[in-house]
Amino acid sequence: MDEEQAMTVLRAFGKAFNKADVDAILECVTDDFEWRLAEGEEAPDGKIVKGKEAVRAALEERDQTTKSMRFSETSVHFAGDAVVGCFRATGEMTDGTKIDQRGVDIYEFQDGKIAVKDSYWKRII
């Protein structure tokens, strides 16, 4: 997959995340897509969500605690077979807590779609 094709998929993926359009998100990923979340109990990778239906469930779970979320200030860097996406996430939790963090996702592609999304976020305390 060349850089232009990867960017097309990543743009669609990012727009879908900002619209909270789960079906559009899932169109961008492989059937066995693996999402390594920034937090979780599974050392050393955090929580790992695997497969489209598990991703749908994880996004629905996140919607229970997140009132709004917006990703901006993005940049994409190609590093061999990996693609690194940097971003700023802003929004609000359902309890009123504000979100303003930077993060990095490391992507792997397979058959023209995203196969792995490994997420890292700043921890603001």
Solvent accessible surface area in square Angstrom, and as a share of the most:
residue,aa,sasa,rsa
1,M,107,0.48
2,D,81,0.42
3,E,104,0.47
4,E,135,0.60
5,Q,98,0.44
6,A,4,0.03
7,M,43,0.19
8,T,83,0.48
9,V,24,0.14
10,L,18,0.09
11,R,133,0.49
12,A,48,0.37
13,F,6,0.02
14,G,33,0.31
15,K,130,0.55
16,A,4,0.03
17,F,18,0.08
18,N,40,0.21
19,K,154,0.65
20,A,65,0.51
21,D,58,0.30
22,V,28,0.16
23,D,84,0.44
24,A,29,0.22
25,I,3,0.02
26,L,10,0.05
27,E,120,0.54
28,C,14,0.08
29,V,0,0.00
30,T,13,0.07
31,D,113,0.59
32,D,78,0.41
33,F,2,0.01
34,E,29,0.13
35,W,18,0.06
36,R,58,0.21
37,L,40,0.20
38,A,48,0.37
39,E,129,0.58
40,G,45,0.43
41,E,138,0.62
42,E,74,0.33
43,A,97,0.75
44,P,132,0.83
45,D,65,0.34
46,G,11,0.10
47,K,60,0.26
48,I,58,0.29
49,V,8,0.04
50,K,120,0.51
51,G,15,0.14
52,K,51,0.22
53,E,120,0.54
54,A,40,0.31
55,V,1,0.01
56,R,70,0.26
57,A,57,0.44
58,A,13,0.10
59,L,4,0.02
60,E,91,0.41
61,E,106,0.48
62,R,58,0.21
63,D,71,0.37
64,Q,134,0.59
65,T,72,0.42
66,T,16,0.09
67,K,137,0.58
68,S,57,0.37
69,M,37,0.17
70,R,136,0.50
71,F,31,0.13
72,S,41,0.27
73,E,98,0.44
74,T,93,0.54
75,S,45,0.29
76,V,46,0.27
77,H,92,0.41
78,F,68,0.28
79,A,61,0.47
80,G,77,0.74
81,D,140,0.72
82,A,28,0.22
83,V,6,0.04
84,V,36,0.21
85,G,9,0.09
86,C,41,0.24
87,F,18,0.07
88,R,69,0.25
89,A,0,0.00
90,T,43,0.25
91,G,18,0.17
92,E,36,0.16
93,M,56,0.25
94,T,82,0.47
95,D,117,0.61
96,G,35,0.34
97,T,74,0.43
98,K,147,0.62
99,I,17,0.09
100,D,73,0.38
101,Q,41,0.18
102,R,121,0.44
103,G,6,0.06
104,V,51,0.29
105,D,8,0.04
106,I,60,0.30
107,Y,17,0.07
108,E,77,0.35
109,F,41,0.17
110,Q,90,0.40
111,D,130,0.67
112,G,35,0.34
113,K,75,0.32
114,I,0,0.00
115,A,14,0.11
116,V,16,0.09
117,K,16,0.07
118,D,21,0.11
119,S,5,0.03
120,Y,116,0.44
121,W,74,0.26
122,K,124,0.52
123,R,191,0.70
124,I,119,0.60
125,I,185,0.94
